[in-house]
Amino acid sequence: MGKFFVKKTATGIKFNLKATNGEIIATSEIYKSRASCMNGVRSVSVNAPIAALEDQTVEGFEVQKNPKFEMYVDKAGEYRFRLKAKNGQIIAVSEGYKAKASCLNGIESVRKNAADAKIVEE
């Protein structure tokens, strides 16, 4: 079972979603308040399991409706994903992956772990 780790930073508060093996599989933006961060956690929990996949790495990709995972290639040539809520806001992002298959595994891990992940405040 995954866990959301909520922690304060120098500029606000953020969360990391970690898989059962302890690896960070998704990270949030920096929020100004704890309440906003907790709303972000809830949004990931609700949206990740039902989000469609929009594979922007293929030419002529089909645009999906929100909520969705957008998979893309960054400037460094690595695969990444971002999870968008129903309102189109980005609620979680991934690290860079060298292989597309690894990025797809990351998306599946977020889907699987987010729904019933416990919240741990650091």
C-alpha positions as CSV (number, residue, x, y, z in Angstrom):
1,M,0.0,0.0,0.0
2,G,1.3,3.4,-0.9
3,K,1.6,6.4,1.3
4,F,1.3,10.2,0.9
5,F,4.1,11.9,2.7
6,V,3.2,15.5,3.5
7,K,6.1,17.8,4.5
8,K,6.9,21.4,5.0
9,T,9.5,23.1,2.7
10,A,11.2,26.4,2.9
11,T,8.4,27.9,0.8
12,G,5.3,26.0,1.7
13,I,4.0,22.4,2.0
14,K,4.0,19.5,-0.5
15,F,3.4,15.8,-0.8
16,N,5.2,12.8,-2.3
17,L,3.3,9.6,-3.1
18,K,5.5,6.7,-2.4
19,A,4.9,3.1,-3.5
20,T,5.1,0.2,-1.0
21,N,8.9,-0.2,-1.8
22,G,9.4,3.4,-0.6
23,E,10.1,4.9,-4.1
24,I,8.6,8.3,-4.9
25,I,6.2,7.8,-7.7
26,A,4.5,11.3,-7.8
27,T,5.2,14.7,-6.3
28,S,2.9,17.7,-5.9
29,E,3.5,21.4,-6.4
30,I,4.4,23.6,-3.3
31,Y,1.1,24.6,-1.6
32,K,0.8,27.7,0.6
33,S,-1.3,26.0,3.2
34,R,-1.8,22.5,4.7
35,A,-5.5,22.6,3.8
36,S,-4.6,23.2,0.1
37,C,-2.1,20.3,0.2
38,M,-4.6,18.0,1.7
39,N,-7.1,18.9,-1.0
40,G,-4.3,17.9,-3.5
41,V,-3.9,14.6,-1.8
42,R,-7.6,13.9,-2.0
43,S,-7.7,15.0,-5.6
44,V,-4.9,12.5,-6.5
45,S,-6.7,9.7,-4.6
46,V,-10.0,10.3,-6.4
47,N,-8.6,11.1,-9.9
48,A,-5.7,8.7,-10.4
49,P,-7.7,5.5,-10.5
50,I,-10.1,6.7,-13.1
51,A,-7.7,8.9,-15.2
52,A,-7.3,8.2,-18.9
53,L,-3.8,8.0,-20.5
54,E,-2.9,10.6,-23.1
55,D,0.4,9.4,-24.7
56,Q,1.9,12.6,-26.1
57,T,5.0,10.7,-27.2
58,V,3.3,9.4,-30.3
59,E,2.5,11.4,-33.3
60,G,-1.2,12.3,-33.8
61,F,-2.0,11.2,-30.2
62,E,-5.7,11.2,-29.2
63,V,-6.5,14.0,-26.7
64,Q,-8.3,12.6,-23.6
65,K,-10.7,14.3,-21.3
66,N,-9.7,15.2,-17.7
67,P,-8.9,13.6,-15.4
68,K,-5.9,12.2,-17.3
69,F,-2.3,11.2,-17.1
70,E,-0.3,13.1,-19.8
71,M,2.9,11.2,-20.7
72,Y,5.5,13.2,-22.6
73,V,9.2,13.5,-23.3
74,D,11.0,16.4,-21.5
75,K,13.9,18.5,-22.9
76,A,16.4,16.0,-21.5
77,G,14.8,13.2,-23.6
78,E,13.3,11.5,-20.5
79,Y,9.7,10.2,-20.2
80,R,7.6,11.9,-17.6
81,F,3.9,12.1,-16.7
82,R,1.6,14.6,-15.1
83,L,-1.8,13.9,-13.5
84,K,-4.5,16.4,-14.3
85,A,-7.7,16.7,-12.2
86,K,-11.2,17.1,-13.7
87,N,-10.7,20.9,-13.8
88,G,-7.4,20.5,-15.8
89,Q,-5.1,21.5,-13.0
90,I,-1.9,19.5,-12.6
91,I,-2.1,17.7,-9.3
92,A,1.0,15.5,-9.4
93,V,4.1,15.0,-11.6
94,S,6.7,12.2,-12.0
95,E,10.4,12.0,-12.1
96,G,12.2,11.5,-15.4
97,Y,12.4,7.9,-16.8
98,K,14.9,6.7,-19.4
99,A,12.4,4.1,-20.8
100,K,8.8,4.6,-21.8
101,A,7.9,1.2,-20.2
102,S,9.2,2.5,-16.9
103,C,7.1,5.7,-17.2
104,L,4.0,3.5,-17.9
105,N,4.8,1.4,-14.8
106,G,5.0,4.6,-12.8
107,I,1.5,5.6,-14.0
108,E,0.1,2.2,-13.1
109,S,1.8,2.4,-9.7
110,V,0.1,5.8,-9.0
111,R,-3.3,4.4,-10.1
112,K,-2.8,1.4,-7.8
113,N,-1.4,3.2,-4.8
114,A,-3.2,6.5,-4.6
115,A,-6.7,5.3,-3.9
116,D,-6.2,3.9,-0.4
117,A,-2.8,5.4,0.5
118,K,-2.3,6.5,4.1
119,I,-1.2,10.1,4.9
120,V,1.9,10.5,6.9
121,E,2.9,14.0,8.0
122,E,6.7,14.6,8.3
